[in-house]
Amino acid sequence: MIILERIFPNKAVISIDGAERTIAPTLMDAAVKEGDVLTLRDGIYVRDDAATAARRQKIINLQNSLWDE
């Protein structure tokens, strides 16, 4: 799984199966945001909408479980 960790003006940090890698922002679609799950399509990292939604829901469920008792 590829996750966009951080975006800076001249670089972006992605995590590929837990290993961080720095890439040029020009290699990403303009619509991607930090925390998105990405897929590589035609040499450009684009948002995987279904995987991003599933990941966000998993995080929300985990957060909610901390307060549910």
C-alpha beads as a LAMMPS data file, in Angstrom:
LAMMPS data file: protein, C-alpha beads

69 atoms
68 bonds

1 atom types
1 bond types

-500.0 500.0 xlo xhi
-500.0 500.0 ylo yhi
-500.0 500.0 zlo zhi

Masses

1 110.0

Atoms # bond

1 1 1 0.000 0.000 0.000
2 1 1 1.285 3.460 -0.920
3 1 1 0.322 6.290 1.448
4 1 1 1.080 9.975 1.007
5 1 1 2.634 10.974 4.328
6 1 1 3.750 14.581 3.831
7 1 1 3.883 17.223 1.105
8 1 1 6.504 19.968 0.952
9 1 1 6.970 22.599 -1.772
10 1 1 9.833 20.681 -3.391
11 1 1 9.221 17.071 -2.310
12 1 1 6.662 14.609 -1.052
13 1 1 7.140 11.682 1.310
14 1 1 5.287 8.476 0.570
15 1 1 5.209 5.250 2.524
16 1 1 5.343 2.025 0.534
17 1 1 4.483 -0.908 2.790
18 1 1 6.008 0.970 5.736
19 1 1 9.204 2.156 4.019
20 1 1 9.427 5.906 3.411
21 1 1 10.503 7.291 0.062
22 1 1 10.877 10.860 -1.201
23 1 1 9.453 11.791 -4.601
24 1 1 9.012 14.971 -6.624
25 1 1 5.556 16.560 -6.283
26 1 1 5.391 16.639 -10.078
27 1 1 4.958 12.848 -9.939
28 1 1 1.622 13.254 -8.127
29 1 1 -1.818 14.217 -9.323
30 1 1 -2.733 17.710 -8.074
31 1 1 -5.800 16.371 -6.231
32 1 1 -3.956 14.078 -3.781
33 1 1 -3.787 14.998 -0.081
34 1 1 -1.778 13.837 2.895
35 1 1 -3.148 10.534 4.172
36 1 1 -4.449 9.387 0.787
37 1 1 -3.798 5.885 -0.465
38 1 1 -2.128 6.171 -3.858
39 1 1 -1.738 4.036 -6.913
40 1 1 0.790 4.533 -9.699
41 1 1 -0.931 5.106 -13.035
42 1 1 1.057 6.006 -16.155
43 1 1 3.980 7.222 -14.019
44 1 1 1.809 9.502 -11.859
45 1 1 0.651 8.808 -8.303
46 1 1 -3.135 9.198 -8.122
47 1 1 -5.615 8.771 -5.281
48 1 1 -7.238 5.363 -4.867
49 1 1 -10.660 6.549 -3.709
50 1 1 -11.936 3.193 -2.438
51 1 1 -8.735 2.324 -0.560
52 1 1 -8.508 5.841 0.924
53 1 1 -12.108 5.684 2.164
54 1 1 -11.551 2.223 3.651
55 1 1 -8.350 3.336 5.386
56 1 1 -10.013 6.447 6.823
57 1 1 -12.955 4.379 8.095
58 1 1 -10.572 1.905 9.717
59 1 1 -8.802 4.777 11.501
60 1 1 -12.129 6.263 12.660
61 1 1 -13.246 2.863 13.967
62 1 1 -9.963 2.472 15.824
63 1 1 -10.299 5.940 17.369
64 1 1 -13.893 5.264 18.381
65 1 1 -12.912 1.956 19.987
66 1 1 -10.623 3.858 22.344
67 1 1 -13.647 5.575 23.897
68 1 1 -16.126 2.680 23.661
69 1 1 -16.130 0.514 26.708

Bonds

1 1 1 2
2 1 2 3
3 1 3 4
4 1 4 5
5 1 5 6
6 1 6 7
7 1 7 8
8 1 8 9
9 1 9 10
10 1 10 11
11 1 11 12
12 1 12 13
13 1 13 14
14 1 14 15
15 1 15 16
16 1 16 17
17 1 17 18
18 1 18 19
19 1 19 20
20 1 20 21
21 1 21 22
22 1 22 23
23 1 23 24
24 1 24 25
25 1 25 26
26 1 26 27
27 1 27 28
28 1 28 29
29 1 29 30
30 1 30 31
31 1 31 32
32 1 32 33
33 1 33 34
34 1 34 35
35 1 35 36
36 1 36 37
37 1 37 38
38 1 38 39
39 1 39 40
40 1 40 41
41 1 41 42
42 1 42 43
43 1 43 44
44 1 44 45
45 1 45 46
46 1 46 47
47 1 47 48
48 1 48 49
49 1 49 50
50 1 50 51
51 1 51 52
52 1 52 53
53 1 53 54
54 1 54 55
55 1 55 56
56 1 56 57
57 1 57 58
58 1 58 59
59 1 59 60
60 1 60 61
61 1 61 62
62 1 62 63
63 1 63 64
64 1 64 65
65 1 65 66
66 1 66 67
67 1 67 68
68 1 68 69
